[in-house]
Amino acid sequence: MVTGASAGIGLATAAALAGAGAEVVLAVRDLTRGAAAAARIHERHPGAAVMVERVELGSLTSISEAASRIGERPVHLLVNNAGTGTDDPEARTADGFDLQVGVNYLGAWALTASLWPALREAGGARVVTLGSTMSERGKVEAGFGRPTGSTYQSYCDSKLATVVFATELRRRCAEAEVDVTAVPAHPGWCATAIFDTGGPPAFVTMIGRLTGSIQSPGDGAQPILLAATASEPSAYYGPLRHRGSAGPAGPVPLPGPAGSPGIGERLWDLSTDLTGIALHP
């Protein structure tokens, strides 16, 4: 299952997995766009096993409904790719969270937790969650999940949270001897629809174009695919050149704030309290 699979990095990831023989669920906000994405995959890979499911990551109700449908079967791979940017510092999700934190992180938390029985049932399942180079500037502290007044800061916060979530989930699964592996990855700087918002990601693409380090969605999908398929996955994957913004994929250092003492436990508790959804590996 790949979220945000109707375009950009999500579509590139889903197409690569389908082309390799995987049965892929395209989790999308817009079913029309999802159907068009499925058609593009079938053009490239005739006979590919692709289905489309509507999932609005800004709505806990939509996530619960989608998980109840998708979770009827084992899920071997969940790619938490979907993300959004905004230039409106007051933008909120249907549940009242800061839009970027709510969609980019809390939606991924809720979906992973809601699909947990299906992931455990699969045996050897993997959860790949997307971070960003901007996670270096993120924070997880009091007020997390509420609009900060800065769309730049809330975007950074959301992306740090995705990396911390993946590393903490991996630690807890190992401690509980649960056969699920969590791996974070970031795509570097890629030209995708998220840059159309005028929010913080647009700044990234502007710098990328000036420096010549902007990548295609297909290039950006490479760290995600490596995280999804490596036999012995590293702690974090991303591009290896231009300070992590472009180039071939490989293991990269975790963002500095992800190593703050107690940040994993703190995020876990905040996520549970904010969403009312628990995740017990």
Rosetta blueprint (number, residue, H / E / L):
1 M L
2 V E
3 T E
4 G L
5 A L
6 S L
7 A L
8 G H
9 I H
10 G H
11 L H
12 A H
13 T H
14 A H
15 A H
16 A H
17 L H
18 A H
19 G H
20 A L
21 G L
22 A L
23 E L
24 V E
25 V E
26 L E
27 A E
28 V E
29 R L
30 D L
31 L H
32 T H
33 R H
34 G H
35 A H
36 A H
37 A H
38 A H
39 A H
40 R H
41 I H
42 H H
43 E H
44 R H
45 H L
46 P L
47 G L
48 A L
49 A L
50 V E
51 M E
52 V E
53 E E
54 R E
55 V L
56 E L
57 L L
58 G L
59 S L
60 L H
61 T H
62 S H
63 I H
64 S H
65 E H
66 A H
67 A H
68 S H
69 R H
70 I H
71 G L
72 E L
73 R L
74 P L
75 V L
76 H L
77 L E
78 L E
79 V E
80 N E
81 N L
82 A L
83 G L
84 T L
85 G L
86 T L
87 D L
88 D L
89 P L
90 E L
91 A L
92 R E
93 T L
94 A L
95 D L
96 G L
97 F L
98 D E
99 L H
100 Q H
101 V H
102 G H
103 V H
104 N H
105 Y H
106 L H
107 G H
108 A H
109 W H
110 A H
111 L H
112 T H
113 A H
114 S H
115 L L
116 W H
117 P H
118 A H
119 L H
120 R H
121 E H
122 A H
123 G L
124 G L
125 A E
126 R E
127 V E
128 V E
129 T E
130 L E
131 G L
132 S L
133 T H
134 M H
135 S H
136 E H
137 R H
138 G L
139 K L
140 V L
141 E L
142 A L
143 G L
144 F L
145 G L
146 R L
147 P L
148 T L
149 G L
150 S L
151 T H
152 Y H
153 Q H
154 S H
155 Y H
156 C H
157 D H
158 S H
159 K H
160 L H
161 A H
162 T H
163 V H
164 V H
165 F H
166 A H
167 T H
168 E H
169 L H
170 R H
171 R H
172 R H
173 C H
174 A H
175 E H
176 A H
177 E L
178 V L
179 D L
180 V E
181 T E
182 A E
183 V E
184 P E
185 A E
186 H L
187 P L
188 G L
189 W L
190 C E
191 A L
192 T L
193 A H
194 I H
195 F H
196 D H
197 T H
198 G L
199 G L
200 P H
201 P H
202 A H
203 F H
204 V H
205 T H
206 M H
207 I H
208 G H
209 R H
210 L H
211 T H
212 G L
213 S L
214 I L
215 Q E
216 S L
217 P H
218 G H
219 D H
220 G H
221 A H
222 Q H
223 P H
224 I H
225 L H
226 L H
227 A H
228 A H
229 T H
230 A L
231 S L
232 E L
233 P L
234 S L
235 A L
236 Y L
237 Y E
238 G E
239 P E
240 L E
241 R E
242 H H
243 R H
244 G H
245 S L
246 A E
247 G E
248 P E
249 A E
250 G E
251 P E
252 V L
253 P L
254 L L
255 P L
256 G H
257 P H
258 A H
259 G H
260 S L
261 P L
262 G L
263 I H
264 G H
265 E H
266 R H
267 L H
268 W H
269 D H
270 L H
271 S H
272 T H
273 D H
274 L H
275 T H
276 G L
277 I L
278 A L
279 L L
280 H L
281 P L
